Amino acid sequence: MIDLRPCPFCGAPAALQKIDRMEWWRVICSNNECGAEVWSRYADGHGMEHAVEKWNRRMDEKTPKEMLEENLARMREEDHDVNEESED
């Protein structure tokens, strides 16, 4: 069974479609007014898996402010480590 996450824009269920014999696959939002979709074509036979993976991928669940604060803290730590090494 294929596990598709809801649409990241409107929350509606998603549907997987094989477009032709050339391994074109797409995942679409079932809400016709939304229009979200992902296309994939892989000649190695993994087009379906790739389309599902692309559809299910989401940005980090953290807010932009939280991500910025984490990155700044990491950069400060790295800078501190570099300064300690240069003093030795």
Number of C-alpha atoms within 10 A of each C-alpha: 3 9 10 15 17 16 22 16 10 14 13 16 14 21 17 21 14 16 12 8 7 12 17 18 24 22 24 21 23 19 14 9 8 14 12 17 17 16 20 19 18 15 9 7 12 13 20 22 14 18 22 22 17 16 24 16 10 10 7 8 8 9 10 10 9 11 13 12 12 12 12 12 12 12 12 12 12 12 12 11 11 11 11 10 9 7 6 5
